Amino acid sequence: MKTLYIKRFKAINDGTIGEFKLVQDSEVLLSGYTLEPAGPDTVTPNNDRRIPAGAYTATWSYSSTFKKELPLLFSEMVSKNRRILIHGGNYPKDTLGCVLIGAEYNERGVLKSTNVLNELINLTRDSDFQAIIANNKGA
């Protein structure tokens, strides 16, 4: 099974930057950066705060906002009804409570999101995958 590892490492204005690696059988298939809402972690919906660190299942779900199938994260703590998606975007205002991915980051967010999202979709669309999120100091 493919696993998306996210290590949150930097708090920015109204957001949290992380580094991700998509791994299968110890091989890194894709890497880059993530942007999530600011902390602290919470399971409370509609707070525009990041989800708790932990293990999640990523399943495919159609997004009426983005008009395509995207990975939807859920766990025992965070229900599918929260609609925590991995999608494109660059700035904290784009997160909508979700996880954005990009090739680079700066003090304002992540960059080159569309290409990295398309690569992630191409590498994972054949099945569900796991996501493991960790908080590092400074996040």
C-alpha distance (Angstrom), angle and dihedral (degrees) to the residues before:
residue distance angle dihedral
M1 . . .
K2 3.79 . .
T3 3.79 117.0 .
L4 3.80 128.1 -158.4
Y5 3.82 109.5 -151.2
I6 3.81 116.0 -161.3
K7 3.82 121.1 -172.5
R8 3.79 111.9 -171.3
F9 3.79 108.7 -148.3
K10 3.81 112.8 156.4
A11 3.79 136.6 46.5
I12 3.81 114.7 -148.0
N13 3.80 130.7 176.7
D14 3.83 104.0 -56.0
G15 3.82 93.6 -17.5
T16 3.80 149.3 69.1
I17 3.82 124.7 -129.1
G18 3.79 120.6 -150.1
E19 3.78 138.5 173.2
F20 3.81 118.8 -123.6
K21 3.79 136.3 -161.9
L22 3.79 125.5 -174.3
V23 3.80 106.2 -148.8
Q24 3.80 135.2 -174.5
D25 3.82 121.9 177.4
S26 3.85 91.1 -13.7
E27 3.83 91.1 -54.3
V28 3.81 117.9 121.3
L29 3.81 106.1 -133.4
L30 3.81 97.8 176.6
S31 3.79 137.4 -0.7
G32 3.77 137.7 -175.6
Y33 3.78 141.8 111.5
T34 3.78 137.6 -57.4
L35 3.77 134.6 -148.3
E36 3.78 121.6 -157.2
P37 3.79 133.8 166.3
A38 3.79 116.8 -77.7
G39 3.80 121.8 -83.6
P40 2.86 160.5 -81.8
D41 3.81 99.5 98.0
T42 3.80 113.5 -114.1
V43 3.78 140.9 173.6
T44 3.82 90.9 -155.8
P45 3.82 110.7 111.9
N46 3.83 124.9 -130.9
N47 3.82 94.7 26.0
D48 3.83 96.4 108.6
R49 3.79 89.3 -129.7
R50 3.78 127.5 129.6
I51 3.79 122.2 -91.7
P52 3.82 118.9 -106.7
A53 3.78 121.3 -84.7
G54 3.79 111.0 -99.4
A55 3.80 145.1 87.4
Y56 3.81 120.6 -42.8
T57 3.77 137.1 -179.3
A58 3.80 114.0 -128.4
T59 3.79 112.7 -150.9
W60 3.79 129.9 171.8
S61 3.79 118.4 -98.0
Y62 3.80 133.1 169.2
S63 3.81 113.3 -114.9
S64 3.79 114.8 -151.1
T65 3.82 88.1 -164.1
F66 3.82 94.7 55.7
K67 3.84 96.4 27.3
K68 3.80 94.4 -132.2
E69 3.80 144.5 77.7
L70 3.80 112.4 -82.9
P71 3.81 135.5 174.0
L72 3.82 111.4 -87.1
L73 3.82 117.2 -158.0
F74 3.80 122.5 -145.6
S75 3.80 140.4 154.2
E76 3.78 140.7 166.8
M77 3.83 87.4 -77.3
V78 3.81 98.8 40.8
S79 3.80 117.4 47.3
K80 3.81 126.0 -143.3
N81 3.81 86.2 -116.5
R82 3.82 89.7 72.1
R83 3.85 86.8 70.1
I84 3.82 95.2 -144.1
L85 3.81 100.8 179.7
I86 3.78 133.9 -179.1
H87 3.81 103.5 -129.5
G88 3.77 144.9 145.5
G89 3.80 126.7 -77.9
N90 3.77 140.5 110.0
Y91 3.80 112.6 -138.4
P92 3.82 138.2 48.0
K93 3.82 90.6 -103.0
D94 3.83 87.9 60.8
T95 3.81 95.5 56.2
L96 3.82 96.8 81.2
G97 3.82 85.4 -167.6
C98 3.81 91.3 -53.9
V99 3.82 138.6 106.3
L100 3.82 119.2 -91.9
I101 3.80 122.1 -164.5
G102 3.80 131.9 -155.9
A103 3.80 144.6 159.3
E104 3.81 96.7 -113.1
Y105 3.79 139.4 14.2
N106 3.79 139.8 -150.6
E107 3.81 136.4 175.0
R108 3.81 90.9 -72.3
G109 3.82 102.4 47.2
V110 3.81 143.5 -75.6
L111 3.80 127.3 -34.6
K112 3.82 135.6 -149.7
S113 3.78 91.3 25.1
T114 3.81 100.6 156.9
N115 3.81 96.7 59.9
V116 3.81 93.8 45.9
L117 3.82 92.3 46.9
N118 3.81 90.4 51.0
E119 3.83 90.3 50.0
L120 3.81 90.9 49.7
I121 3.81 90.9 49.7
N122 3.81 92.0 48.8
L123 3.81 92.0 49.3
T124 3.81 96.9 46.2
R125 3.80 108.9 27.1
D126 3.81 93.8 98.6
S127 3.83 93.5 70.6
D128 3.77 147.7 -8.4
F129 3.79 117.4 -76.0
Q130 3.78 139.3 -166.1
A131 3.81 127.0 -106.7
I132 3.80 122.1 -160.3
I133 3.80 116.8 -167.5
A134 3.82 122.9 -165.7
N135 3.80 131.6 -177.3
N136 3.79 116.3 -135.5
K137 3.78 124.1 -166.8
G138 3.80 110.4 -77.5
A139 3.78 95.7 33.7
